[in-house]
Amino acid sequence: MATGKKAKPSYVNAIMGVALVLFLMGILGWLVINGRALSRAFKEDMEINVDFHDNVSDENVAKMKAILDKQPFVRKSRIITKAEAAAMQSQVEGSNIVEFLGYNPLFASISLKMNEGYVNRDSLGRIRQFIMQSNVVRDVTWPSMVVDQMNNNFRKIGIILGVITALLLIVVIFLIDNTVRLAMFSNRFLIKTMQMVGATQSFITRPFDQRALLNGLTSGVIAVIGLWMVMSFAKSQLPVLDLLNDPFLVTMLILSMLILGILISMISTHRSVVKYLKMHVDDLY
């Protein structure tokens, strides 16, 4: 009984230690998810303009829109008439461009918002070639410098976060393993005593493995609650974060935290028990 009582504080420390490490991993994972969502939001908000020749009828413009709406790269589209284009240009310049020139120099167009995977130099180049096959289209334009810079920046950020995540995962596994093994250190005499009275290895390891499963699950739940509190506070301060929320990825992150806590706790506990079973009694001191 004395050994069991001494083990309890160690279990509590191990649970809280593992929970803290999982919590830090969860925070980083959530930042990665938000970064991914932010990248998607920027790319899907960028507009591609399909300009038509001056003599193209509204009917042909509508037909072209119908064709584009069926393409996998188009997320959303809208027609901008010559009058709407002139009004938008006049608003930007602060004067009526039609009154100043005596005619409307602008063209009817279709503004496209693309699916994320197509917002890159190569895909946009192929899309432009496809659209330019129509003899009613004058030109297809987009802010190419913005696209290139945006993709380069998000690529660099993705690499940095990926490296940090990989390093943190290694640290998480190492810290959890050492925390659990330290907790098991206080049980080494109990483990050896059970072996000396004839208990089999499976009989000895089973209760420790079961306790490790419970401890790992408890650590994961504590870490998830902590992450949920941080997420709720952040969203209350920055409501835009709620728009970036991806329920599927957040759910996968939570499940990963729970599974990682359980697996590493069980593996580390089992290894520690087996190690003490193989040690000589004198080596336990």
Contacts in CASP RR format, 6 or more apart in sequence:
PFRMAT RR
TARGET T0000
AUTHOR 0000-0000-0000
METHOD contacts of the structure
MODEL  1
MATGKKAKPSYVNAIMGVALVLFLMGILGWLVINGRALSRAFKEDMEINV
DFHDNVSDENVAKMKAILDKQPFVRKSRIITKAEAAAMQSQVEGSNIVEF
LGYNPLFASISLKMNEGYVNRDSLGRIRQFIMQSNVVRDVTWPSMVVDQM
NNNFRKIGIILGVITALLLIVVIFLIDNTVRLAMFSNRFLIKTMQMVGAT
QSFITRPFDQRALLNGLTSGVIAVIGLWMVMSFAKSQLPVLDLLNDPFLV
TMLILSMLILGILISMISTHRSVVKYLKMHVDDLY
3 186 0 8 1.000
3 187 0 8 1.000
3 189 0 8 1.000
3 190 0 8 1.000
4 187 0 8 1.000
4 190 0 8 1.000
6 186 0 8 1.000
7 183 0 8 1.000
7 186 0 8 1.000
7 187 0 8 1.000
7 190 0 8 1.000
10 182 0 8 1.000
10 183 0 8 1.000
10 184 0 8 1.000
10 185 0 8 1.000
10 186 0 8 1.000
11 183 0 8 1.000
11 211 0 8 1.000
11 215 0 8 1.000
13 179 0 8 1.000
13 183 0 8 1.000
14 179 0 8 1.000
14 180 0 8 1.000
14 182 0 8 1.000
14 183 0 8 1.000
14 215 0 8 1.000
14 219 0 8 1.000
14 265 0 8 1.000
15 215 0 8 1.000
15 216 0 8 1.000
15 218 0 8 1.000
15 219 0 8 1.000
15 222 0 8 1.000
16 219 0 8 1.000
16 222 0 8 1.000
17 175 0 8 1.000
17 179 0 8 1.000
17 219 0 8 1.000
18 176 0 8 1.000
18 179 0 8 1.000
18 180 0 8 1.000
18 215 0 8 1.000
18 216 0 8 1.000
18 219 0 8 1.000
18 220 0 8 1.000
18 223 0 8 1.000
18 261 0 8 1.000
18 264 0 8 1.000
18 265 0 8 1.000
19 218 0 8 1.000
19 219 0 8 1.000
19 220 0 8 1.000
19 222 0 8 1.000
19 223 0 8 1.000
20 223 0 8 1.000
21 171 0 8 1.000
21 172 0 8 1.000
21 175 0 8 1.000
21 176 0 8 1.000
21 179 0 8 1.000
22 172 0 8 1.000
22 176 0 8 1.000
22 219 0 8 1.000
22 220 0 8 1.000
22 223 0 8 1.000
22 257 0 8 1.000
22 260 0 8 1.000
22 261 0 8 1.000
23 222 0 8 1.000
23 223 0 8 1.000
23 226 0 8 1.000
23 227 0 8 1.000
24 168 0 8 1.000
24 172 0 8 1.000
25 168 0 8 1.000
25 169 0 8 1.000
25 172 0 8 1.000
25 223 0 8 1.000
25 257 0 8 1.000
25 260 0 8 1.000
26 223 0 8 1.000
26 227 0 8 1.000
26 253 0 8 1.000
26 257 0 8 1.000
27 227 0 8 1.000
27 230 0 8 1.000
28 161 0 8 1.000
28 164 0 8 1.000
28 165 0 8 1.000
28 168 0 8 1.000
29 165 0 8 1.000
29 253 0 8 1.000
30 227 0 8 1.000
30 230 0 8 1.000
30 231 0 8 1.000
30 250 0 8 1.000
30 253 0 8 1.000
31 161 0 8 1.000
32 158 0 8 1.000
32 161 0 8 1.000
32 162 0 8 1.000
32 165 0 8 1.000
33 246 0 8 1.000
33 249 0 8 1.000
33 250 0 8 1.000
33 253 0 8 1.000
34 241 0 8 1.000
34 244 0 8 1.000
35 157 0 8 1.000
35 161 0 8 1.000
35 244 0 8 1.000
36 246 0 8 1.000
36 249 0 8 1.000
37 244 0 8 1.000
37 245 0 8 1.000
37 246 0 8 1.000
38 244 0 8 1.000
39 116 0 8 1.000
39 154 0 8 1.000
40 116 0 8 1.000
41 243 0 8 1.000
41 244 0 8 1.000
42 150 0 8 1.000
42 154 0 8 1.000
43 114 0 8 1.000
43 116 0 8 1.000
43 117 0 8 1.000
43 119 0 8 1.000
43 150 0 8 1.000
44 75 0 8 1.000
44 113 0 8 1.000
44 114 0 8 1.000
44 115 0 8 1.000
44 116 0 8 1.000
44 119 0 8 1.000
45 113 0 8 1.000
46 113 0 8 1.000
46 114 0 8 1.000
46 119 0 8 1.000
46 142 0 8 1.000
46 143 0 8 1.000
46 146 0 8 1.000
46 147 0 8 1.000
46 150 0 8 1.000
47 111 0 8 1.000
47 112 0 8 1.000
47 113 0 8 1.000
47 142 0 8 1.000
48 111 0 8 1.000
48 112 0 8 1.000
48 113 0 8 1.000
48 114 0 8 1.000
48 124 0 8 1.000
48 127 0 8 1.000
48 140 0 8 1.000
48 141 0 8 1.000
48 142 0 8 1.000
49 109 0 8 1.000
49 110 0 8 1.000
49 111 0 8 1.000
49 112 0 8 1.000
49 140 0 8 1.000
49 141 0 8 1.000
49 142 0 8 1.000
50 64 0 8 1.000
50 68 0 8 1.000
50 109 0 8 1.000
50 110 0 8 1.000
50 111 0 8 1.000
50 112 0 8 1.000
50 131 0 8 1.000
50 137 0 8 1.000
50 140 0 8 1.000
51 107 0 8 1.000
51 108 0 8 1.000
51 109 0 8 1.000
51 137 0 8 1.000
51 138 0 8 1.000
51 139 0 8 1.000
51 140 0 8 1.000
51 141 0 8 1.000
52 60 0 8 1.000
52 61 0 8 1.000
52 64 0 8 1.000
52 107 0 8 1.000
52 108 0 8 1.000
52 109 0 8 1.000
52 110 0 8 1.000
52 136 0 8 1.000
52 137 0 8 1.000
52 138 0 8 1.000
53 107 0 8 1.000
53 136 0 8 1.000
53 137 0 8 1.000
53 138 0 8 1.000
54 107 0 8 1.000
56 108 0 8 1.000
56 136 0 8 1.000
58 81 0 8 1.000
58 108 0 8 1.000
60 136 0 8 1.000
61 79 0 8 1.000
61 108 0 8 1.000
61 110 0 8 1.000
61 136 0 8 1.000
62 79 0 8 1.000
64 110 0 8 1.000
64 134 0 8 1.000
64 136 0 8 1.000
64 137 0 8 1.000
65 77 0 8 1.000
65 79 0 8 1.000
65 110 0 8 1.000
68 74 0 8 1.000
68 77 0 8 1.000
68 110 0 8 1.000
68 112 0 8 1.000
68 131 0 8 1.000
69 77 0 8 1.000
71 130 0 8 1.000
72 115 0 8 1.000
73 114 0 8 1.000
73 115 0 8 1.000
73 118 0 8 1.000
73 123 0 8 1.000
73 127 0 8 1.000
74 112 0 8 1.000
74 113 0 8 1.000
74 114 0 8 1.000
74 115 0 8 1.000
75 113 0 8 1.000
75 114 0 8 1.000
75 115 0 8 1.000
76 112 0 8 1.000
76 113 0 8 1.000
77 110 0 8 1.000
77 111 0 8 1.000
77 112 0 8 1.000
77 113 0 8 1.000
78 110 0 8 1.000
78 111 0 8 1.000
79 108 0 8 1.000
79 109 0 8 1.000
79 110 0 8 1.000
79 111 0 8 1.000
80 88 0 8 1.000
80 108 0 8 1.000
80 109 0 8 1.000
80 110 0 8 1.000
80 111 0 8 1.000
81 108 0 8 1.000
82 104 0 8 1.000
82 106 0 8 1.000
82 107 0 8 1.000
82 108 0 8 1.000
83 104 0 8 1.000
85 104 0 8 1.000
85 106 0 8 1.000
85 107 0 8 1.000
85 108 0 8 1.000
85 109 0 8 1.000
86 97 0 8 1.000
86 98 0 8 1.000
86 104 0 8 1.000
86 106 0 8 1.000
89 97 0 8 1.000
89 106 0 8 1.000
90 96 0 8 1.000
90 97 0 8 1.000
90 98 0 8 1.000
97 104 0 8 1.000
97 105 0 8 1.000
97 106 0 8 1.000
98 104 0 8 1.000
107 138 0 8 1.000
114 124 0 8 1.000
114 127 0 8 1.000
117 123 0 8 1.000
118 124 0 8 1.000
118 127 0 8 1.000
119 147 0 8 1.000
119 150 0 8 1.000
119 151 0 8 1.000
120 147 0 8 1.000
120 151 0 8 1.000
121 144 0 8 1.000
121 147 0 8 1.000
121 148 0 8 1.000
121 151 0 8 1.000
124 142 0 8 1.000
124 144 0 8 1.000
124 147 0 8 1.000
127 140 0 8 1.000
128 140 0 8 1.000
131 137 0 8 1.000
131 140 0 8 1.000
132 139 0 8 1.000
132 140 0 8 1.000
172 260 0 8 1.000
172 264 0 8 1.000
173 264 0 8 1.000
176 261 0 8 1.000
176 264 0 8 1.000
176 265 0 8 1.000
176 268 0 8 1.000
177 264 0 8 1.000
177 267 0 8 1.000
177 268 0 8 1.000
180 212 0 8 1.000
180 215 0 8 1.000
180 264 0 8 1.000
180 265 0 8 1.000
180 268 0 8 1.000
180 269 0 8 1.000
180 272 0 8 1.000
181 268 0 8 1.000
181 271 0 8 1.000
181 272 0 8 1.000
184 208 0 8 1.000
184 268 0 8 1.000
184 269 0 8 1.000
184 272 0 8 1.000
184 273 0 8 1.000
184 276 0 8 1.000
185 272 0 8 1.000
187 208 0 8 1.000
187 276 0 8 1.000
188 276 0 8 1.000
188 279 0 8 1.000
188 284 0 8 1.000
189 284 0 8 1.000
191 204 0 8 1.000
191 208 0 8 1.000
191 273 0 8 1.000
191 276 0 8 1.000
191 277 0 8 1.000
192 276 0 8 1.000
192 277 0 8 1.000
192 279 0 8 1.000
192 281 0 8 1.000
192 284 0 8 1.000
194 203 0 8 1.000
194 204 0 8 1.000
195 201 0 8 1.000
195 204 0 8 1.000
195 277 0 8 1.000
196 281 0 8 1.000
201 274 0 8 1.000
201 277 0 8 1.000
204 273 0 8 1.000
204 277 0 8 1.000
205 270 0 8 1.000
205 273 0 8 1.000
205 274 0 8 1.000
208 269 0 8 1.000
208 270 0 8 1.000
208 273 0 8 1.000
209 266 0 8 1.000
209 269 0 8 1.000
209 270 0 8 1.000
209 273 0 8 1.000
211 269 0 8 1.000
212 262 0 8 1.000
212 265 0 8 1.000
212 266 0 8 1.000
212 268 0 8 1.000
212 269 0 8 1.000
212 270 0 8 1.000
213 262 0 8 1.000
213 265 0 8 1.000
213 266 0 8 1.000
215 265 0 8 1.000
216 261 0 8 1.000
216 262 0 8 1.000
216 264 0 8 1.000
216 265 0 8 1.000
216 266 0 8 1.000
217 258 0 8 1.000
217 261 0 8 1.000
217 262 0 8 1.000
219 261 0 8 1.000
219 265 0 8 1.000
220 257 0 8 1.000
220 258 0 8 1.000
220 261 0 8 1.000
220 262 0 8 1.000
221 258 0 8 1.000
223 257 0 8 1.000
224 254 0 8 1.000
224 257 0 8 1.000
224 258 0 8 1.000
227 254 0 8 1.000
227 257 0 8 1.000
231 241 0 8 1.000
231 250 0 8 1.000
234 241 0 8 1.000
235 241 0 8 1.000
235 242 0 8 1.000
235 245 0 8 1.000
276 284 0 8 1.000
END
